[in-house]
Amino acid sequence: MIFAFLYKVKEILIDYFQELEEESIRDNFVLIYELLDEIMDHGYPQTTETKILKEVIKTGTNKLSRSVERENEKSPNTGLQTGISRPPNLKYRVNKAYLDVVEQVNSLISSNGTMLRSEIVGHVNMKTELTGTPHLKLGLNDKVFFEVSGRTTRSRTIEMDHMKFHHCVDMNKFETDRTIEFIPPDGSFELMTYRLNTQLKPLIMVEVHIEHHSSTKIEYNIKAKSNYRSKSIAHNVEILIPVPNDLQKPVFKTMVGNVNYLPDQDCIMWIINDLRGQTEIHLKLQFNVPTIRGNDVDKHLKKPIAVKFDIPSFTV
């Protein structure tokens, strides 16, 4: 029974992530948390059909990309002869190279506010408009780089894990002295990805206080506080708060943003277009529940609160 259940869990994860490896588990630990909560209840297997699970849990997945790894395995990258095909006689009136760093913060926080796990998944994207066949070099405040080179810096260094590069990067050069050298393809491409395992203070902390006014009337008092600097502004903030699946007649009261009830996901979505740092906002939710209820009335209390947002030009 136990082994059959474990093999079934493995099949479900493979169906979600395509390939089950340590990295896919790291990238999707929030989704796995939700899956396990749905698959097993009080130590007993419940729903194990993937089709049903995908109807209940609609969180997106981060799937492994094997194409870049296979390219790196096929071409050993000797020197800067990386096999990048650039159009012949390529010319631009003005040479330009754009670099954009996008970091996704994944955090898991307990109900008492303790940080259980946090990590940063980074993507370095480039767009080049360069004449001829340019050789580019990129420097990072990588801790290992300064250790290998014996150099010191006053700036804060970071320890990057699980770095993956576009096949234009000279891997021999990187493995020797941690220098990123490459002949870029023309146009837009993803230069590299990386992961940072670091303890972070929650950028937006959400607290929910539940009051039972009667056996059929419940009130949620929700507080969201932004902990980043006041000059920064988070855009497209979405706060998903689980609610009972037998909720009736929800009434929302807030001075900030819009609130929608999503019955197919058993949650409410609080949407704030712009949230400035060091700001505290509140939402009051009142609703009714039936007099006679099922056995899973507290199931929503086990589900995590999800917070999604974008902060341009911000580093953690």
Steps between C-alpha positions, in 0.01 A plus 500: 500500500772749599723422203204507261412846630858623463519375142169673428636828641803459273272454197303813592814712533637372169168585335527855637873565444581262209831409668536428872837616629636696792482824303136455398413431864687815610331713235150377586507444877193723556300301242618169653386625841151560357497164320592304813232684695244394237629144449519404867278592794571400862754245373259326261513518117218701346488630141777352285354555152706758314207629294302576816803659669559731203140619529552582868860629498568746221839631617749525213809279484866573428609227260860403431647611169729230360579666169774722641660212693504277193661774293771538764562124497519481120740792449792521748540878446872520425605864508214718384410274207153427634321432174291817522376599157497874440385647166796590272589867458277593795508877556324743729521877494508499881631198694280408796491222759216479751519285814201429722517305827170349617491334842213291633480463878343178632425502872316268736391660828333333796177628656697670779715696254812281512685466170516127424672526163595768251690506175556723198481371143671745265493543123746720308346602168681687223418678178790588273523726197872480427702523180719211387607225740546661842663328798320592821602447862266516799614543860298395806543557873533123530660385826679208332651735237671711766619189684649349182666824388624592848346845465308694764209739467311740721174406330281220630569169325243229436532124469319380188378143459376296204622742236405416141620687194401558141715290269679814374692522832857365507464236774872421508572862588231506765617178667858628506457850643122557532502752215193514276622558144284452192420598143131589522238405246327793332179606675346381826605193700537371856866513596485311830291385794603453862367431848580661835413328826468781750284596796290802408259714692156466336461791259123499548371345822135394517320424827146363532296516821184286499197579719196273535203726586267202495489144369406633154667845484878540465717809462857524363713801592793505257808721529770532234821690574779581255847469656714641218627860486240775463641624166421166331156409370366149439279465194225249419477367855279190530421352840320163496335407830339154544138499624247223581358320197143554630535879528180700440424870445854644534522871579831687458607830657831663406633844410771360271471282190228263380388165639353204310365170626632201299268207580687262266816548710330544841677828564467876472737710288598843627646703215701818564638681196774687689624447855766736634759374746449533878122505450231313692162424341192320631215290368191379685312196369166386641312192380252235604531121507224235511371369830580143397852466362724221369800334665757719321387838637854585621678384185563858383695576819777263386546672164765772464434865424657589165640846422617603152644838398763679289746764625702660216860607564509330839762267648449289810 
